[in-house]
Amino acid sequence: MSTEILTTITVFALVGGLSAALTEALHRRRLVRASVLAAAEFGVIHIALVMSAWKEAAEEVPYPGVSSLPTAAYDAPAWAAIAFLATGIVLEAVKQHRREVAKKKLVKSLVKSFGVNESKENESEKD
């Protein structure tokens, strides 16, 4: 009995904490972090649904609430978790690409503005 209570408290703490972190990430417009947190949250919800369905199936309750749901109800949070995780990976790749392009543009503009200091190279060749 204590394991069931502990598991329930842990699930609620995880979902609550992940929801708070997700809200904070969305507020600060950190979409990659928000996407990964949403994936984790949907993963926890999926595990909680499956856990409660297995528990109901093992106890053979007369009116099962969760275990009588169609399989799609269990799969939906898992698919949402996969979709959010894939979205986070794609957003991170786009962010990295933009960062590299910006770095190349910055180097190009600095070289164009200041040029290459050839005078010091020529002095070292003369010695």
MODELLER restraints for C-alpha pairs under 7 A, 6 or more apart:
rsr = mdl.restraints
at = mdl.atoms
rsr.add(forms.Gaussian(group=physical.xy_distance, feature=features.Distance(at['CA:11:A'], at['CA:48:A']), mean=6.93, stdev=0.5))
rsr.add(forms.Gaussian(group=physical.xy_distance, feature=features.Distance(at['CA:15:A'], at['CA:41:A']), mean=5.92, stdev=0.5))
rsr.add(forms.Gaussian(group=physical.xy_distance, feature=features.Distance(at['CA:15:A'], at['CA:44:A']), mean=6.99, stdev=0.5))
rsr.add(forms.Gaussian(group=physical.xy_distance, feature=features.Distance(at['CA:18:A'], at['CA:37:A']), mean=6.26, stdev=0.5))
rsr.add(forms.Gaussian(group=physical.xy_distance, feature=features.Distance(at['CA:18:A'], at['CA:41:A']), mean=6.01, stdev=0.5))
rsr.add(forms.Gaussian(group=physical.xy_distance, feature=features.Distance(at['CA:22:A'], at['CA:34:A']), mean=5.16, stdev=0.5))
rsr.add(forms.Gaussian(group=physical.xy_distance, feature=features.Distance(at['CA:22:A'], at['CA:37:A']), mean=5.77, stdev=0.5))
rsr.add(forms.Gaussian(group=physical.xy_distance, feature=features.Distance(at['CA:22:A'], at['CA:38:A']), mean=6.62, stdev=0.5))
rsr.add(forms.Gaussian(group=physical.xy_distance, feature=features.Distance(at['CA:25:A'], at['CA:31:A']), mean=6.96, stdev=0.5))
rsr.add(forms.Gaussian(group=physical.xy_distance, feature=features.Distance(at['CA:25:A'], at['CA:33:A']), mean=6.35, stdev=0.5))
rsr.add(forms.Gaussian(group=physical.xy_distance, feature=features.Distance(at['CA:25:A'], at['CA:34:A']), mean=5.23, stdev=0.5))
rsr.add(forms.Gaussian(group=physical.xy_distance, feature=features.Distance(at['CA:26:A'], at['CA:34:A']), mean=5.94, stdev=0.5))
rsr.add(forms.Gaussian(group=physical.xy_distance, feature=features.Distance(at['CA:32:A'], at['CA:88:A']), mean=4.79, stdev=0.5))
rsr.add(forms.Gaussian(group=physical.xy_distance, feature=features.Distance(at['CA:32:A'], at['CA:91:A']), mean=5.93, stdev=0.5))
rsr.add(forms.Gaussian(group=physical.xy_distance, feature=features.Distance(at['CA:32:A'], at['CA:92:A']), mean=6.13, stdev=0.5))
rsr.add(forms.Gaussian(group=physical.xy_distance, feature=features.Distance(at['CA:35:A'], at['CA:84:A']), mean=5.27, stdev=0.5))
rsr.add(forms.Gaussian(group=physical.xy_distance, feature=features.Distance(at['CA:35:A'], at['CA:85:A']), mean=6.37, stdev=0.5))
rsr.add(forms.Gaussian(group=physical.xy_distance, feature=features.Distance(at['CA:35:A'], at['CA:87:A']), mean=6.63, stdev=0.5))
rsr.add(forms.Gaussian(group=physical.xy_distance, feature=features.Distance(at['CA:35:A'], at['CA:88:A']), mean=5.08, stdev=0.5))
rsr.add(forms.Gaussian(group=physical.xy_distance, feature=features.Distance(at['CA:36:A'], at['CA:84:A']), mean=6.41, stdev=0.5))
rsr.add(forms.Gaussian(group=physical.xy_distance, feature=features.Distance(at['CA:36:A'], at['CA:85:A']), mean=5.43, stdev=0.5))
rsr.add(forms.Gaussian(group=physical.xy_distance, feature=features.Distance(at['CA:36:A'], at['CA:88:A']), mean=5.73, stdev=0.5))
rsr.add(forms.Gaussian(group=physical.xy_distance, feature=features.Distance(at['CA:38:A'], at['CA:81:A']), mean=6.92, stdev=0.5))
rsr.add(forms.Gaussian(group=physical.xy_distance, feature=features.Distance(at['CA:38:A'], at['CA:84:A']), mean=6.40, stdev=0.5))
rsr.add(forms.Gaussian(group=physical.xy_distance, feature=features.Distance(at['CA:39:A'], at['CA:80:A']), mean=6.92, stdev=0.5))
rsr.add(forms.Gaussian(group=physical.xy_distance, feature=features.Distance(at['CA:39:A'], at['CA:81:A']), mean=3.93, stdev=0.5))
rsr.add(forms.Gaussian(group=physical.xy_distance, feature=features.Distance(at['CA:39:A'], at['CA:82:A']), mean=6.58, stdev=0.5))
rsr.add(forms.Gaussian(group=physical.xy_distance, feature=features.Distance(at['CA:39:A'], at['CA:84:A']), mean=5.03, stdev=0.5))
rsr.add(forms.Gaussian(group=physical.xy_distance, feature=features.Distance(at['CA:39:A'], at['CA:85:A']), mean=5.40, stdev=0.5))
rsr.add(forms.Gaussian(group=physical.xy_distance, feature=features.Distance(at['CA:40:A'], at['CA:81:A']), mean=6.60, stdev=0.5))
rsr.add(forms.Gaussian(group=physical.xy_distance, feature=features.Distance(at['CA:42:A'], at['CA:77:A']), mean=5.10, stdev=0.5))
rsr.add(forms.Gaussian(group=physical.xy_distance, feature=features.Distance(at['CA:42:A'], at['CA:78:A']), mean=6.44, stdev=0.5))
rsr.add(forms.Gaussian(group=physical.xy_distance, feature=features.Distance(at['CA:42:A'], at['CA:80:A']), mean=6.47, stdev=0.5))
rsr.add(forms.Gaussian(group=physical.xy_distance, feature=features.Distance(at['CA:42:A'], at['CA:81:A']), mean=5.07, stdev=0.5))
rsr.add(forms.Gaussian(group=physical.xy_distance, feature=features.Distance(at['CA:43:A'], at['CA:77:A']), mean=6.56, stdev=0.5))
rsr.add(forms.Gaussian(group=physical.xy_distance, feature=features.Distance(at['CA:43:A'], at['CA:78:A']), mean=5.82, stdev=0.5))
rsr.add(forms.Gaussian(group=physical.xy_distance, feature=features.Distance(at['CA:43:A'], at['CA:81:A']), mean=5.61, stdev=0.5))
rsr.add(forms.Gaussian(group=physical.xy_distance, feature=features.Distance(at['CA:45:A'], at['CA:77:A']), mean=6.56, stdev=0.5))
rsr.add(forms.Gaussian(group=physical.xy_distance, feature=features.Distance(at['CA:46:A'], at['CA:74:A']), mean=6.23, stdev=0.5))
rsr.add(forms.Gaussian(group=physical.xy_distance, feature=features.Distance(at['CA:46:A'], at['CA:77:A']), mean=5.25, stdev=0.5))
rsr.add(forms.Gaussian(group=physical.xy_distance, feature=features.Distance(at['CA:46:A'], at['CA:78:A']), mean=5.70, stdev=0.5))
rsr.add(forms.Gaussian(group=physical.xy_distance, feature=features.Distance(at['CA:49:A'], at['CA:74:A']), mean=6.45, stdev=0.5))
rsr.add(forms.Gaussian(group=physical.xy_distance, feature=features.Distance(at['CA:50:A'], at['CA:74:A']), mean=6.70, stdev=0.5))
rsr.add(forms.Gaussian(group=physical.xy_distance, feature=features.Distance(at['CA:52:A'], at['CA:66:A']), mean=6.80, stdev=0.5))
rsr.add(forms.Gaussian(group=physical.xy_distance, feature=features.Distance(at['CA:53:A'], at['CA:66:A']), mean=5.39, stdev=0.5))
rsr.add(forms.Gaussian(group=physical.xy_distance, feature=features.Distance(at['CA:53:A'], at['CA:67:A']), mean=4.30, stdev=0.5))
rsr.add(forms.Gaussian(group=physical.xy_distance, feature=features.Distance(at['CA:56:A'], at['CA:64:A']), mean=6.35, stdev=0.5))
rsr.add(forms.Gaussian(group=physical.xy_distance, feature=features.Distance(at['CA:56:A'], at['CA:67:A']), mean=6.25, stdev=0.5))
rsr.add(forms.Gaussian(group=physical.xy_distance, feature=features.Distance(at['CA:57:A'], at['CA:67:A']), mean=6.51, stdev=0.5))
